[in-house]
Amino acid sequence: MNHEIKRLCQKADQFNRLRIQSAQVLMNEEEINVFQTFPLLFHFNHPTLPGYIDGDVPTGIHLYEITDKHRDILANFLEVELPVKTSNINDLIGLYAMGSTSSVGQSSESDFDIWICYPHQLEPERIKLLNEKAWNITHWANNFNVELNFFLIPDNKFRVDNDANMTYDACGSSQHMLLLDEFYRTALHIAGKRILWRQIPFEHEQNYDQYVKSLYESGELNPQDWLDLGGFHRIPAEEYFGATLWQLYKGIDNPYKAVLKTILMEAYSWEYPNTELIAMSYKKTFQEQTYYDENLDPYCLMLNKVTSYLMSINDSKRLEVVRACFYLKTEENLSKKEIHDNNAWRRSIVSKFVKQWGWNDQEIAYLDNRKNWKVSEVSKAKDVLLETLMGSYRKLLSFARDNNISESISAEDLGILSRKLYAAHETLPGKVDLINPNISPDLFEPDLSFIQVPENRTNPAGWYLYNCPIENNALMQTPKLMHAKYISKLISWCHMNGLYDEETRLHLYNQGSDLVEQKLNQFIQDLHSIFPIYVPKASNQALSRPCEIKHLTIFLNVEKDPTRHWQDTQESVLNQIDDVFSCGEHKECLIGSIDLIYRNSWNEVRSLHFDNEFAVVDALTTILGKMHQEARPPEQIDIFCYSRYFTQQISQAFYKKLNEYIQLRLDSIAQRSVQTLWTRGRKFAFYFERTGVTLQHLESTVDIYSHISNKKLSTSAINLKNTHFTETAEIIESHISDGLIQFFFENYHGGFNVYIANADNEIETFHHFSGSKDDLVQNVNRFYASNNPSNDLDEQINFNLPQFYDIGALEDGKLFLSPYKSNGKNSF
């Protein structure tokens, strides 16, 4: 072996042992057991071991030596004997941890991200089995509350174009060479071959491949001993935008880490075209330095890079945010006694930084108290973090546009990521905003007060929420937590953000509605019992389609109950109810107010309130308007009624009507049907068509036939003269959805037509389009990503990018829609 490489290899082994020891100091017993066991589960494939797969699954890790310690681990932890390996063939190159493991950034909330590197010649069927086995081991680790994520990496991944699929943990096309940058600066060797890149002298980075080839040819290196993912043959500036979107997405759950990584992308772009990647700084220091310290810690290197950049542009505000994020990520809590004596080096590093920053004891104690922060502190922190993240996004967007840099992220991944960010961050009327992205573990409040202010008062009318009792004299000095025009918005916000549990005391001061304290308690208990806070994340497939209502909860007569004032009504009269929508001599509707709280397929939670004299009509129209014809019906509908009388009859009548109308809306056969509804002595007609449901107040029966005749005479919203498939209009009109901009490509031999549906379901057509679909999609995304009247990038960011679909035909001629997939790269 080359003498210099041998020296570096010995140093790498020494540093790796120190890092593994440091990582395990912060692990609990179960994490240590899982961390020491999982390599054995990949080295063997045996029915007695977790993760076993029946079939020709790749097994065996190169250069992995079994010791007595491994036997003890299996005997003590899994209570099994070490199996006999049936083959001498080792299919796997190695296992490597990447990310925060063993760094200053490792914390109690850190997971383990493990790369499984394998030869790219491995058969696809066997790779699929390996992936199944990895998932089995992930689920096994979950039993011990250990988050163990595996990523299958072929050895040629960074020498070919990136065509990876995006998942919750995998970044897909959003970044590629930047992912290698992170791997090289953070990788921890767990088992298998050593990583070659760190051992190749720094001065040979520009001719990395040629130099390595010469070492192989001369016999100074044996290629069978190394994992070689390649060098950095170019600066991946085109990945900055996609990587930033990915970090914004990861910031939904882990904002502190995302802030550091997002501003790192900004710092990289600021140095363009002479960007120095952190991995290169790490490599140079590693090869020159004989000891391991913060100059080789990946999180410290990232902090230094970001700090240098922010100081260069005199951005002291975001610099303070970055420092706080770094400190909180370490969980060192300098105001408290040290827990791990063996980990004093981490505490020493953080103390050194804090001293440099000039923080006082009060500032440190405030951050150390994060796990006890409540709603006010969490809301403030979330706003600061989001503002910081979006500031970076604006700068990266401006950088990409100013330099005309082509983006590596695909159109489909861009659309999915943007909609994930839209669902998480976009503030919309009725949307229930989540304020606690893993900032504090518990926002429970012992007391919540709801105070109504009627019209024509000093404060705006509506409901106000406070986290103290009404009787408390401190109420006047307590700032409100939230204001809304209707109480269900406050209730859903408290529930979804964890302010309420069964021990919370509710207080009510009502100045105009029929709400009483008993009803308020029942309302929030009902919501708490059937509407889960945590559900699986929205799938990529769901995000590639228009959003659909998944779980709908309906609360009748919360704020306004027409039956509450029937004090003197005889029971015999009450039992003669016929029509809850138009009851009795005065044709009174027994539904005074309707509150809707629903979750859609993008995992947004929204609330709506109706309390006018025709609340039933408005609520039904609104619900139906949120369904396109090809949508699936809601997976769950729950209905609660809080009337003084007729609760069961009112609930059943509304549910029956709603269910009937939903079936008509989603039934492609029952097109252009009409249903009438009498309420409060007036008649309304609901017209069901492919593009939606329209409503008309009818003065007489003649109006029904007049309206139907006009609808029959009107043509489709799409001009069919130049379409190449007769069913094109039908499939487009059945898929359009309010609030979304959608592009439909009708392909035919020699070209394609484009149909554009705007947010109001109005359709514009472009026939015989000439040019590239990829170029069209790229330019449209570029326009919408930063579109505002003044073209000012400091204005509100738009994450609600258009959706793109291809119209295809099966062999029998039947049309189908599929999300558009690009052939090349996006340009921003």
ZAGU-945193 format. One line per 10 residues: number of its first residue (from 1); for each residue x, y, z of C-alpha. Coordinates in Angstrom, 2 decimals. Example, Ala and Ser with C-alpha at 12.3 -4.5 7.8 and 13.67 -1.06 7.14 Angstrom:
BEGIN
1 = 12.30 -4.50 7.80; 13.67 -1.06 7.14
END
This chain:
BEGIN
1 = 0.00 0.00 0.00; 1.12 3.55 -0.74; 2.96 4.84 2.36; 0.99 8.10 2.62; -2.34 6.36 2.15; -1.36 3.76 4.73; -0.64 6.56 7.21; -3.95 8.23 6.52; -5.75 4.90 6.73; -4.36 4.24 10.21
11 = -5.40 7.73 11.31; -8.88 7.25 9.85; -9.27 3.99 11.78; -8.16 5.69 14.99; -10.56 8.61 14.54; -13.38 6.24 13.60; -12.95 4.30 16.87; -13.05 7.55 18.84; -16.22 8.63 17.04; -18.01 5.33 17.65
21 = -17.10 5.55 21.34; -18.38 9.13 21.45; -21.62 8.19 19.69; -22.36 5.35 22.10; -21.87 7.58 25.15; -25.05 9.44 24.15; -27.08 6.28 23.43; -29.34 4.53 25.88; -29.00 0.79 26.45; -31.49 -0.22 23.76
31 = -29.92 2.12 21.19; -26.49 0.62 21.90; -27.84 -2.92 21.53; -29.52 -2.11 18.21; -26.47 -0.16 16.96; -24.13 -3.08 17.72; -26.50 -5.74 16.38; -27.79 -4.51 13.01; -24.53 -5.19 11.06; -24.83 -8.85 12.06
41 = -28.36 -8.93 10.67; -27.03 -7.95 7.22; -23.98 -10.21 7.41; -26.26 -13.20 8.01; -29.67 -14.14 6.69; -31.01 -16.74 9.09; -34.55 -17.55 10.33; -33.47 -17.05 13.95; -32.44 -13.46 13.30; -34.62 -10.35 12.83
51 = -35.02 -9.21 9.22; -34.82 -12.69 7.73; -35.96 -12.88 4.10; -36.68 -16.16 2.34; -34.87 -16.03 -0.98; -31.56 -15.09 -2.53; -31.15 -11.92 -0.49; -27.66 -10.34 -0.63; -25.71 -11.21 2.52; -22.20 -10.94 3.83
61 = -20.21 -7.75 4.36; -16.72 -7.47 2.89; -13.86 -7.52 5.42; -16.30 -7.99 8.31; -14.71 -10.17 10.99; -16.86 -12.01 13.53; -15.52 -11.90 17.11; -16.47 -13.28 20.51; -18.05 -9.89 21.23; -20.51 -10.46 18.38
71 = -21.42 -13.85 19.82; -22.04 -12.26 23.21; -24.24 -9.56 21.66; -26.47 -12.12 19.96; -26.62 -14.31 23.05; -27.42 -11.50 25.49; -29.59 -9.23 23.36; -31.39 -11.57 20.97; -30.86 -14.79 22.95; -29.75 -16.70 19.87
81 = -26.52 -18.35 18.83; -24.33 -17.01 16.08; -25.49 -18.75 12.88; -23.17 -20.43 10.43; -22.63 -18.49 7.21; -23.49 -20.84 4.36; -21.50 -18.99 1.68; -18.05 -17.41 1.46; -19.40 -14.77 -0.92; -19.86 -11.31 0.54
91 = -22.37 -9.28 -1.47; -22.27 -6.01 0.48; -19.49 -3.46 0.29; -20.18 -1.97 3.69; -22.42 -0.13 6.16; -21.85 3.53 6.99; -23.67 5.94 9.29; -24.07 9.49 8.05; -25.54 12.68 9.46; -25.29 13.73 13.08
101 = -24.18 10.37 14.56; -20.99 10.86 16.65; -20.95 14.63 16.00; -21.67 17.51 18.34; -25.10 17.56 16.70; -26.04 14.08 17.94; -28.90 14.36 20.43; -31.67 12.34 22.06; -33.87 13.13 19.05; -31.32 11.97 16.47
111 = -32.02 8.94 14.33; -29.53 6.64 12.61; -29.20 7.04 8.85; -27.29 4.08 7.45; -26.01 3.68 3.91; -25.92 0.09 2.63; -23.40 0.18 -0.20; -23.48 -2.61 -2.75; -21.93 -3.35 -6.19; -23.99 -1.80 -8.96
121 = -23.84 -5.12 -10.86; -26.16 -6.73 -8.27; -29.31 -8.12 -9.90; -32.47 -5.96 -9.51; -34.41 -8.87 -7.99; -31.81 -9.26 -5.26; -31.71 -5.51 -4.62; -35.45 -5.62 -4.08; -35.02 -8.42 -1.53; -32.29 -6.42 0.21
131 = -34.62 -3.44 0.42; -37.34 -5.64 1.96; -34.87 -6.95 4.50; -33.78 -3.40 5.38; -37.41 -2.44 6.00; -37.84 -5.51 8.21; -34.85 -4.45 10.30; -36.18 -0.90 10.51; -39.47 -2.21 11.91; -37.58 -4.47 14.30
141 = -35.61 -1.48 15.62; -38.86 0.45 16.08; -39.85 -2.13 18.70; -37.05 -0.69 20.85; -38.00 2.94 20.02; -34.91 3.26 17.84; -35.26 5.02 14.48; -32.98 3.17 12.08; -33.22 4.33 8.45; -31.47 2.48 5.63
151 = -30.55 3.79 2.19; -29.41 1.44 -0.57; -26.48 3.02 -2.42; -24.86 1.39 -5.49; -21.13 2.03 -5.77; -21.61 3.97 -9.02; -24.42 6.22 -7.72; -22.41 9.43 -8.03; -20.85 8.55 -11.36; -24.18 8.37 -13.23
161 = -27.22 10.64 -13.56; -29.51 10.74 -10.57; -32.80 8.93 -11.15; -33.60 8.12 -7.50; -37.17 8.20 -6.23; -38.11 10.57 -3.45; -39.54 9.21 -0.19; -40.02 10.70 3.28; -36.35 10.06 4.13; -34.75 9.91 0.68
171 = -34.23 13.17 -1.19; -34.75 11.72 -4.68; -33.69 14.15 -7.41; -33.62 17.18 -5.09; -29.88 16.75 -4.47; -27.13 14.45 -5.69; -23.51 15.61 -5.44; -24.46 17.68 -2.39; -25.53 14.42 -0.79; -22.04 13.06 -1.44
181 = -20.62 16.23 0.14; -22.61 15.48 3.31; -21.66 11.81 3.28; -17.93 12.45 2.96; -17.86 14.98 5.81; -20.06 12.92 8.19; -19.61 9.23 7.29; -18.90 6.82 10.14; -17.50 3.46 9.09; -19.60 0.71 10.74
191 = -18.64 -2.41 8.81; -17.07 -3.37 5.50; -14.61 -1.63 3.26; -12.98 1.65 4.21; -13.89 4.85 2.36; -11.17 5.68 -0.15; -11.85 9.38 -0.78; -10.44 10.59 2.54; -7.12 8.84 1.93; -6.46 10.36 -1.51
201 = -4.15 13.38 -1.11; -6.01 16.68 -1.21; -3.92 18.04 -4.07; -5.19 15.27 -6.35; -8.87 16.15 -6.05; -8.99 17.74 -9.50; -7.65 14.56 -11.14; -9.13 12.18 -8.59; -10.23 9.40 -10.95; -6.99 9.37 -12.93
211 = -4.87 9.32 -9.77; -6.86 6.46 -8.20; -6.65 4.51 -11.44; -2.87 4.90 -11.45; -2.68 3.58 -7.87; -4.72 0.54 -8.88; -2.61 -0.12 -11.96; 0.67 0.19 -10.06; -0.51 -2.21 -7.38; -0.16 0.38 -4.62
221 = -3.89 -0.05 -3.90; -6.17 -3.05 -4.21; -9.60 -1.92 -5.52; -11.22 -4.81 -3.61; -10.32 -3.15 -0.30; -12.11 0.17 -0.76; -15.45 1.88 -1.19; -14.85 4.41 -3.94; -17.80 6.70 -4.65; -15.64 9.11 -6.65
231 = -14.42 12.66 -6.22; -16.01 16.04 -6.83; -15.54 16.55 -10.55; -17.72 19.67 -10.50; -19.33 22.15 -8.11; -23.01 21.13 -7.93; -24.48 24.65 -8.02; -27.51 23.44 -9.98; -28.59 21.43 -6.94; -28.89 24.38 -4.54
241 = -32.54 25.11 -5.23; -33.74 21.50 -4.98; -31.58 20.88 -1.89; -33.06 23.97 -0.24; -36.59 22.76 -0.94; -35.65 19.42 0.58; -34.29 21.09 3.72; -37.40 23.25 4.01; -39.43 20.05 3.88; -37.26 18.35 6.52
251 = -37.62 21.54 8.56; -41.33 20.80 9.01; -40.29 18.27 11.67; -36.69 19.30 12.47; -36.40 23.09 12.12; -33.15 23.58 14.04; -31.15 21.27 11.81; -32.91 22.57 8.70; -31.97 26.19 9.45; -28.27 25.28 9.52
261 = -28.42 23.22 6.35; -30.56 25.70 4.43; -28.28 28.64 5.14; -25.36 26.37 4.21; -26.89 26.09 0.72; -27.14 29.87 0.70; -23.48 30.16 1.71; -22.48 27.76 -1.06; -24.39 29.81 -3.62; -22.79 33.03 -2.34
271 = -19.33 31.62 -3.15; -20.42 30.51 -6.62; -18.65 29.79 -8.94; -15.72 29.23 -6.53; -17.60 27.26 -3.90; -15.53 25.37 -1.34; -17.57 22.42 -0.06; -17.33 21.55 3.62; -16.23 18.04 2.65; -13.12 19.56 1.05
281 = -12.33 21.58 4.19; -12.78 18.45 6.25; -10.50 16.41 4.00; -7.71 18.96 4.10; -7.83 19.24 7.89; -8.04 15.46 8.31; -4.93 14.90 6.22; -2.90 17.65 7.94; -4.03 17.32 11.57; -2.82 14.57 13.92
291 = -5.63 14.83 16.50; -9.43 14.86 16.44; -11.17 18.05 17.58; -13.97 20.44 16.55; -12.13 21.24 13.31; -13.09 17.74 12.17; -16.60 17.71 13.61; -19.13 18.01 10.75; -21.59 20.16 12.71; -18.88 22.54 13.88
301 = -17.61 22.79 10.31; -21.12 23.61 9.11; -21.53 26.22 11.86; -18.21 27.85 10.96; -19.09 27.97 7.27; -22.49 29.51 7.90; -21.11 31.94 10.49; -18.42 33.18 8.12; -21.02 33.76 5.41; -23.53 35.62 7.62
311 = -20.79 37.83 9.05; -19.64 38.62 5.51; -23.08 39.95 4.61; -23.58 41.62 8.04; -26.65 39.55 8.85; -26.44 39.57 12.65; -30.13 38.72 13.09; -29.96 35.37 11.33; -26.54 34.70 12.87; -28.14 34.73 16.32
321 = -30.81 32.34 15.09; -28.14 30.00 13.69; -26.24 30.01 16.97; -29.40 29.23 18.93; -30.25 26.39 16.52; -26.77 24.92 16.89; -26.89 25.16 20.68; -30.34 23.59 20.93; -29.36 20.79 18.54; -26.46 19.78 20.82
331 = -28.71 19.50 23.94; -25.71 20.26 26.14; -27.72 22.48 28.58; -24.76 24.38 30.00; -26.82 25.82 32.85; -27.26 22.31 34.26; -24.85 19.75 35.67; -22.98 17.59 33.19; -24.45 14.09 32.84; -21.78 12.19 30.87
341 = -18.24 12.52 32.19; -16.96 10.56 29.20; -18.40 13.16 26.85; -16.72 16.22 28.32; -15.20 17.11 24.94; -18.66 17.94 23.52; -19.47 20.20 26.44; -16.07 21.84 26.17; -16.63 22.64 22.49; -20.11 24.09 23.08
351 = -18.85 26.12 26.06; -16.08 27.55 23.91; -18.60 28.67 21.27; -20.97 30.19 23.83; -18.11 32.15 25.40; -17.13 33.47 21.96; -20.73 34.55 21.33; -20.88 36.48 24.60; -24.06 34.84 25.87; -25.01 35.53 29.49
361 = -26.43 33.06 32.02; -30.00 34.25 31.45; -29.85 33.58 27.70; -28.41 30.11 28.27; -31.01 29.25 30.92; -33.85 30.35 28.61; -32.71 28.00 25.83; -32.02 25.18 28.31; -35.66 25.44 29.39; -36.93 24.65 25.87
371 = -38.64 21.41 26.89; -40.83 23.43 29.25; -41.76 26.08 26.70; -45.48 26.60 26.25; -47.57 28.01 23.45; -46.33 31.63 23.56; -42.63 30.72 23.47; -43.20 28.00 20.87; -45.23 30.29 18.60; -42.50 32.93 18.74
381 = -39.76 30.38 18.05; -41.68 28.87 15.12; -42.19 32.28 13.53; -38.48 33.10 13.84; -37.42 29.73 12.42; -39.88 29.92 9.52; -38.85 33.48 8.68; -35.20 32.38 8.64; -35.90 29.38 6.42; -37.97 31.38 3.97
391 = -35.32 34.09 3.85; -32.84 31.50 2.61; -35.33 30.17 0.09; -35.82 33.66 -1.37; -32.09 34.20 -1.70; -31.57 30.79 -3.35; -34.44 31.46 -5.75; -32.93 34.81 -6.65; -29.51 33.18 -7.10; -30.89 30.53 -9.45
401 = -32.72 33.10 -11.56; -29.90 35.65 -11.70; -27.36 33.05 -12.77; -29.73 31.13 -15.05; -28.73 27.94 -13.30; -30.40 24.71 -14.39; -31.97 22.84 -11.51; -31.37 19.13 -11.07; -34.69 18.46 -9.33; -37.28 16.80 -11.54
411 = -40.67 18.35 -12.26; -42.50 15.64 -10.33; -40.27 15.96 -7.24; -40.52 19.75 -7.42; -44.31 19.52 -7.48; -44.46 17.05 -4.60; -42.01 18.98 -2.41; -43.75 22.29 -3.08; -47.11 20.82 -2.11; -45.65 19.36 1.08
421 = -44.42 22.83 1.96; -47.72 24.37 0.90; -49.64 22.02 3.20; -47.28 22.71 6.11; -46.63 26.45 5.84; -49.28 28.20 3.77; -51.60 30.31 5.91; -55.15 30.14 4.55; -58.62 31.06 5.86; -59.92 28.23 8.00
431 = -56.65 26.32 7.97; -55.53 25.01 11.36; -51.86 25.98 11.66; -49.54 23.66 13.56; -47.16 25.70 15.69; -44.94 23.07 17.31; -42.53 21.35 14.88; -40.69 19.42 17.62; -39.81 22.60 19.48; -41.34 21.60 22.83
441 = -42.56 18.12 23.87; -45.77 19.29 25.54; -48.02 22.34 25.10; -50.71 21.17 27.55; -52.57 24.01 29.29; -54.48 23.40 32.56; -56.92 26.25 31.78; -58.33 27.55 28.50; -60.80 30.43 28.36; -63.02 31.31 25.39
451 = -64.43 34.84 25.39; -66.89 36.12 22.82; -66.97 39.78 21.80; -70.14 40.87 19.96; -70.33 43.36 17.12; -69.77 47.10 17.59; -67.26 46.82 20.45; -63.74 48.21 20.75; -62.16 44.86 19.88; -63.04 43.06 16.63
461 = -66.03 40.74 16.98; -65.48 37.04 17.43; -63.92 34.63 19.89; -60.72 35.13 21.90; -58.61 32.38 23.46; -56.59 32.75 26.68; -54.55 30.23 28.68; -55.80 31.22 32.13; -59.12 31.12 34.02; -61.60 33.93 33.42
471 = -61.85 34.54 37.17; -58.13 35.14 37.37; -57.27 38.81 37.88; -54.28 38.27 35.63; -56.55 37.85 32.60; -56.21 41.55 31.75; -52.42 41.20 31.68; -52.47 37.89 29.77; -52.06 38.26 26.01; -54.54 36.40 23.87
481 = -53.35 33.23 22.22; -55.62 33.53 19.22; -58.66 35.28 17.77; -61.16 33.77 15.32; -64.61 34.68 14.02; -65.99 31.33 15.16; -65.17 29.12 18.13; -64.60 25.87 16.22; -61.43 27.39 14.74; -60.10 27.92 18.29
491 = -61.21 24.48 19.43; -59.57 22.69 16.51; -56.39 24.77 16.95; -56.17 23.85 20.64; -56.76 20.18 19.88; -54.32 19.85 16.96; -51.55 21.69 18.83; -51.94 19.67 22.01; -53.12 22.47 24.32; -56.12 20.41 25.39
501 = -56.36 17.07 27.08; -58.96 15.50 29.34; -57.61 17.32 32.41; -57.90 20.79 30.85; -60.49 23.07 32.47; -62.54 25.07 29.96; -64.01 28.47 30.77; -66.62 30.32 28.72; -67.81 33.92 28.57; -70.56 34.10 25.98
511 = -72.21 37.29 24.76; -74.44 36.31 21.92; -74.44 32.67 20.92; -76.32 29.65 22.25; -73.12 28.03 23.45; -72.99 26.99 27.10; -70.10 25.54 29.08; -71.50 22.00 29.07; -71.86 22.06 25.29; -68.35 23.51 24.91
521 = -66.86 20.66 26.96; -68.81 18.06 24.97; -67.77 19.64 21.66; -64.03 19.46 22.37; -64.31 16.00 23.94; -66.07 14.70 20.83; -63.39 16.17 18.58; -60.65 14.82 20.84; -62.15 11.31 20.73; -62.49 10.87 16.97
531 = -60.05 13.25 15.26; -56.43 12.06 15.67; -53.61 14.58 15.90; -51.00 12.33 14.36; -51.64 10.42 11.14; -49.29 8.96 8.50; -47.71 11.59 6.29; -49.30 12.30 2.93; -47.99 9.94 0.26; -46.29 11.18 -2.88
541 = -49.16 9.72 -4.88; -51.68 11.78 -2.89; -49.59 14.92 -3.38; -49.50 14.37 -7.13; -53.32 14.55 -7.25; -55.85 17.23 -6.29; -56.47 17.12 -2.55; -59.52 15.21 -1.34; -61.43 15.21 1.93; -60.30 12.17 3.94
551 = -61.89 12.69 7.36; -64.89 14.99 7.76; -66.36 15.90 11.14; -69.59 17.88 11.32; -70.84 19.70 14.41; -74.43 20.97 14.28; -75.89 23.76 16.41; -72.78 24.56 18.43; -73.16 28.34 18.40; -76.75 28.65 17.25
561 = -79.50 26.20 18.26; -83.02 27.05 17.02; -84.54 24.54 19.50; -82.84 25.93 22.60; -85.49 28.61 23.12; -88.46 26.27 22.84; -89.12 26.45 26.55; -92.91 26.14 26.47; -93.37 23.77 23.57; -95.48 20.77 24.45
571 = -93.86 17.35 24.12; -96.68 16.14 21.86; -95.85 18.92 19.40; -92.14 18.14 19.58; -92.77 14.54 18.58; -94.52 15.62 15.38; -91.37 16.80 13.63; -91.52 16.12 9.89; -88.75 17.99 8.07; -85.79 19.38 10.04
581 = -84.91 21.69 7.14; -88.34 23.33 6.93; -90.23 22.53 10.08; -93.69 23.52 11.28; -95.99 26.36 10.42; -93.14 28.87 10.12; -90.97 26.55 7.99; -88.10 26.88 10.45; -84.80 25.11 9.83; -83.72 23.28 12.96
591 = -80.05 23.62 12.03; -78.84 27.05 13.07; -75.07 26.66 12.75; -72.76 24.14 11.13; -69.06 23.69 11.91; -66.87 21.53 9.72; -63.43 20.28 10.73; -61.77 18.07 8.15; -58.44 16.61 7.13; -57.60 16.34 3.44
601 = -55.32 14.00 1.53; -52.45 16.52 1.75; -52.80 16.29 5.56; -54.06 19.83 5.96; -56.64 20.33 8.70; -59.25 22.99 8.01; -62.27 24.38 9.81; -65.34 26.10 8.36; -68.36 27.74 10.00; -71.85 28.51 8.66
611 = -74.50 30.28 10.73; -76.67 32.34 8.38; -80.31 31.53 7.70; -79.35 29.18 4.86; -76.37 27.53 6.59; -77.44 24.08 5.38; -77.34 25.12 1.73; -73.98 26.90 2.10; -72.40 23.99 3.97; -73.54 21.38 1.46
621 = -72.37 23.50 -1.47; -68.97 24.08 0.14; -68.39 20.40 0.92; -69.35 19.34 -2.60; -67.15 22.08 -4.07; -64.10 20.47 -2.47; -64.63 17.24 -4.39; -63.66 16.67 -7.99; -65.61 13.96 -9.76; -62.80 11.39 -9.78
631 = -62.20 11.83 -6.04; -62.76 9.06 -3.54; -65.48 9.60 -0.95; -64.28 10.57 2.55; -62.84 7.63 4.44; -64.68 8.73 7.57; -67.59 11.07 8.30; -68.57 11.84 11.89; -71.55 13.98 12.81; -72.50 15.45 16.20
641 = -75.54 17.52 17.11; -75.85 19.71 20.21; -79.51 20.70 19.95; -81.70 20.83 23.01; -84.28 18.78 21.10; -84.26 16.44 18.10; -80.53 15.69 18.18; -80.96 12.28 16.57; -83.46 13.40 13.92; -81.36 16.42 12.95
651 = -78.15 14.36 12.72; -79.77 11.64 10.64; -81.46 14.09 8.27; -78.30 16.06 7.58; -76.16 12.94 7.19; -78.67 11.37 4.81; -78.79 14.48 2.64; -75.00 14.88 2.67; -74.37 11.24 1.80; -76.90 11.39 -1.03
661 = -75.29 14.49 -2.52; -71.74 13.13 -2.18; -72.73 10.01 -4.12; -74.26 12.14 -6.87; -71.17 14.35 -7.04; -68.79 11.40 -7.37; -70.98 9.27 -9.63; -69.77 9.68 -13.19; -72.97 8.07 -14.52; -75.33 10.51 -12.79
671 = -74.08 13.53 -14.70; -76.23 16.62 -15.09; -78.72 15.59 -12.44; -80.63 18.03 -10.26; -81.78 17.81 -6.64; -84.02 20.23 -4.80; -83.91 21.18 -1.14; -86.55 23.08 0.82; -85.27 25.07 3.77; -86.89 27.94 5.67
681 = -89.72 27.90 3.15; -87.47 28.49 0.13; -86.49 26.08 -2.61; -82.94 25.53 -3.89; -81.72 23.45 -6.79; -78.35 21.66 -6.79; -77.11 20.93 -10.33; -74.56 18.08 -10.49; -72.18 18.24 -13.45; -68.69 17.03 -14.29
691 = -67.04 20.34 -13.49; -68.80 20.82 -10.17; -72.05 21.56 -8.40; -73.92 24.79 -8.99; -76.68 26.20 -6.83; -79.73 28.25 -7.76; -82.56 29.67 -5.69; -85.82 28.76 -7.39; -88.77 31.13 -7.40; -90.97 28.55 -9.12
701 = -90.86 25.06 -10.61; -90.46 26.61 -14.07; -86.98 27.80 -13.02; -85.80 24.20 -12.72; -86.64 23.33 -16.32; -85.34 26.66 -17.62; -81.99 26.14 -15.94; -81.71 22.51 -17.12; -82.53 23.55 -20.69; -79.84 26.21 -20.64
711 = -77.33 23.66 -19.35; -78.22 21.24 -22.14; -77.72 23.94 -24.77; -74.35 25.08 -23.36; -71.26 23.39 -24.71; -68.39 21.89 -22.75; -65.87 24.22 -21.20; -63.36 22.68 -23.60; -63.37 23.36 -27.30; -63.59 19.87 -28.77
721 = -62.96 20.76 -32.40; -59.26 20.00 -32.37; -59.04 17.33 -29.69; -57.69 13.95 -30.70; -59.68 11.93 -28.17; -63.42 12.40 -27.86; -63.33 11.66 -24.11; -60.74 14.37 -23.41; -63.26 16.88 -22.10; -64.84 14.32 -19.83
731 = -61.61 13.16 -18.18; -60.32 16.71 -17.67; -63.56 18.09 -16.34; -63.88 15.21 -13.90; -60.42 15.91 -12.48; -60.27 19.69 -12.11; -60.39 21.01 -8.56; -61.08 24.40 -6.98; -57.99 26.28 -5.86; -55.54 24.39 -8.10
741 = -53.91 25.31 -11.37; -53.63 22.22 -13.58; -52.03 21.54 -16.95; -53.23 18.58 -19.02; -51.16 17.34 -21.97; -53.16 15.54 -24.67; -50.55 13.60 -26.62; -50.97 12.51 -30.20; -48.65 11.47 -32.99; -46.50 14.46 -33.84
751 = -47.44 16.80 -31.02; -49.73 17.58 -28.11; -52.53 19.89 -27.02; -52.43 21.75 -23.70; -55.49 22.36 -21.50; -55.04 24.71 -18.54; -57.57 24.76 -15.70; -57.21 27.77 -13.40; -58.08 27.95 -9.70; -61.70 28.80 -10.61
761 = -62.05 25.73 -12.88; -62.02 27.87 -16.05; -60.29 26.04 -18.89; -58.10 27.52 -21.61; -56.86 25.48 -24.58; -53.74 25.59 -26.75; -53.88 23.29 -29.78; -50.99 21.77 -31.71; -48.42 23.00 -29.23; -44.93 23.14 -30.70
771 = -41.92 22.80 -28.44; -40.73 20.74 -25.53; -43.05 19.72 -22.71; -40.07 19.77 -20.36; -39.31 23.38 -21.28; -42.95 24.34 -20.83; -43.15 22.74 -17.38; -39.86 24.31 -16.29; -40.89 27.81 -17.37; -44.34 27.51 -15.80
781 = -42.83 26.39 -12.47; -40.30 29.18 -12.65; -43.07 31.72 -13.16; -45.36 30.49 -10.39; -42.59 29.92 -7.82; -41.89 33.64 -7.52; -44.91 35.26 -9.13; -46.26 38.40 -7.54; -47.35 41.75 -9.01; -44.15 43.61 -8.13
791 = -41.85 40.67 -8.84; -40.37 41.35 -5.40; -38.79 38.24 -3.94; -39.45 39.55 -0.43; -43.17 39.12 -1.01; -45.13 36.01 -0.01; -43.61 32.81 -1.38; -45.88 30.68 -3.51; -45.60 26.94 -2.87; -48.90 26.11 -4.59
801 = -47.26 25.25 -7.90; -49.38 23.90 -10.76; -50.01 20.21 -11.28; -49.14 18.58 -14.60; -50.78 15.51 -16.13; -50.40 13.42 -19.26; -53.54 12.08 -20.93; -52.88 8.56 -22.17; -54.91 5.86 -23.86; -55.11 2.16 -23.08
811 = -55.27 -0.51 -25.77; -59.06 -0.48 -25.64; -59.05 3.28 -26.25; -60.04 4.24 -22.70; -58.28 7.35 -21.45; -56.40 7.71 -18.20; -54.50 10.47 -16.41; -51.00 10.08 -14.99; -48.77 12.65 -13.26; -46.36 14.17 -15.77
821 = -42.80 12.83 -15.60; -40.02 14.90 -17.09; -37.38 13.56 -19.42; -34.69 16.01 -18.46; -33.76 18.58 -15.83; -35.62 21.66 -14.76; -34.44 25.16 -15.44; -35.15 28.01 -13.08
END
